[in-house]
Amino acid sequence: MRLVQVMVPAGKRESILRTLDDEGIDYVVTEETSSREYTATVTFPLPQAAVEPVLEKLRDAGLDRDAYTIVLDAETVISRQFDELVERYEEDEENGDRIAREELAARARSLAPNWRTFVVMTVVSSVVATAGLLLDSAAVVVGSMVIAPLIGPAMATSTGSVVDDRELLLRGVKQQVAGGLLAVVAAAVFATLLRTAHVVPLEAADVFAIDEVRERLVPDVLSLVIALGAGIAGALSLSTGVSTALVGVMIAAALVPPTAVVGIGLAWGSPRTVSGALVLVLVNFLSINFAALAVLWLTGYRPKNWFRREEARTATLKRIATLGIALLVLSSLLAGVTYNTYRTATFEEDTRAAVDDVLADYEGLKSLSVTIAYEETFPFSRPERVTVTVGHPPGRETPELANRLAERIERLDNPAFRADGPITVEVQYVVVDVGTSTAGATAAKLSASPRIAADRPAPATV
C-alpha cells in the first residue's frame, strides 16, 4: 500500500479531484498557503499496482509531470473504497504487482551507493573473498558476498536504460566497470602480499588445486544459468518492491569469487590458468545486465514522456541485442567446457573399463586405482598420463602391462584425444599384503613409434 501526496497547480484543482472521484479514491485536500503556483495538496491511499496508472490519469487531467510528488509506504488503510481499488487492480494482469516507474528509479538510485562507500566495500569484499578461497572456506566466501555492493550498479544500469535516465545509466555502468577492475586489483595485491610474506607458502599448482579455487577455473553452462537467474531475480525484486538483500547476495555469488580467482592467478603469475575465471566474470556481468534489462522492459517500464518512448525503446533494444550477442560469443566457451567435461568423463569411464578388461586375462591381478592427469588449456583439456596401480599376490612375477594397456587405450573411441598427442601410460605394481614388498613401474607412450616398457623396481610398503 502507498500513500501519495501531490501538489495541485492553479486552475487544475477541479479536474484533478474529479479524476480521483471517478476512480473511487478517498482523498484529503489541504490548502496551499505558500503563495506559489500550487493552490492545494491532495493526499490519498493507493494499492501498490495502482500508483503509476493513477498518476498518469492525474497528469492527463492537468497535474504537472514534474510536480512535487511523494509516495510513501502505508502499513494500514481502513476504507471501503480502498478495498474495492485493491480488488480492481489485483485483477489487472497488465500492472500486476509492480511498483510505479518513479519508485523504481528511486529504489535503483538508493541501491547504487556513493563512490567512497562503493570503493571501500568492493575492496573489503574482494580481500575477504581472496582469503576465503585460499583458506578453502566456503563460509568466508559467502561472507564476502554479503558485503559486496554489486546489486546497485547492475540495477541502476538497467533501470536507467528503460526509463531513459541517462545519469542513472552512466552511474551504473561506471560503477560496474570500476568495481570489476577494482576487485581484481585488490585481490591481486592482497594475494601478492600473502605470497611474498610466505603467509601462503604454496606453489601455483597447489593454489589452483584448492577446491574453492579450482571450481572457478573451468566454468560451464551452469554458471550462465546462475548469472541469468541472478539478473532476473534482481529485476523482479526491484520492480515489485521486495527486499533486494538476499538477491544481492546471489548476484555477488556470481561475481565476487571469480574476480578474486583472477586476482590470485595474477599474483601467482599464471594468468593463462585463470582465463576461465576471467571468462566467467565477463559472462556473469553480461548475463546479469542482459536479464535485468530484458525483464524490466518486458514488465512494461517506459520513460515518462511519450515523445521519448520511441527513442528509449530503440536504445534499449540495441543494448539488449548487443549484450545478447556478446553473451552468445562468450557462452560458446562455456559450452566448450561443458563438452570437454563430458568427453573427459567418457574417457575416464572407458579407460577404467579397458584396464579391467586387460587385467581379466591375468589371474590374481586387480586394479587398485586408475589416475588420469590432464593438461589444462581452457576451454579444453587433454589427458597426458594414465597411471594404473595393479595389485598382485606376494611372490608372483608381474607381467608387462604398459604396452598392452597403451594399445587398448589407443583403440578407445576418443578421436579428439588421440589427435591431441600421445598419452603416457604407467603401470605400478603393488603387493597386496601387509609387510615389505617390491613395487615396479612400466611406461609406454601412445604414438606410432615402437613402445618400450621398462621395469623400475623400488621398495615399497603396503
Salt bridges, closest charged atoms under 4 A:
GLU14 OE2 - ARG18 NH2 3.13
GLU23 OE2 - LYS57 NZ 2.75
GLU23 OE1 - ARG88 NH1 2.99
GLU31 OE2 - ARG13 NH2 2.88
GLU52 OE1 - ARG98 NH1 3.05
GLU52 OE2 - ARG101 NH1 2.88
GLU56 OE2 - ARG59 NH1 3.36
GLU56 OE1 - ARG65 NH2 3.61
GLU56 OE2 - ARG101 NH2 2.76
ASP66 OD1 - LYS304 NZ 3.54
ASP73 OD1 - ARG2 NH1 2.79
GLU102 OE2 - ARG59 NH2 2.85
GLU102 OE2 - ARG101 NH2 3.88
GLU103 OE1 - ARG2 NE 2.71
ASP164 OD2 - ARG308 NE 3.16
ASP165 OD2 - ARG109 NH2 2.45
ASP211 OD1 - ARG214 NH2 2.71
GLU212 OE1 - ARG216 NH1 2.82
GLU215 OE2 - ARG216 NH1 2.99
GLU310 OE2 - ARG313 NH1 3.58
GLU348 OE1 - ARG352 NH1 3.89
ASP357 OD2 - ARG408 NH2 3.40
ASP361 OD2 - ARG404 NH2 2.38
GLU375 OE1 - ARG382 NE 3.41
GLU410 OE1 - ARG451 NH2 2.72
ASP420 OD2 - ARG343 NH2 3.64
GLU426 OE2 - ARG385 NE 3.30
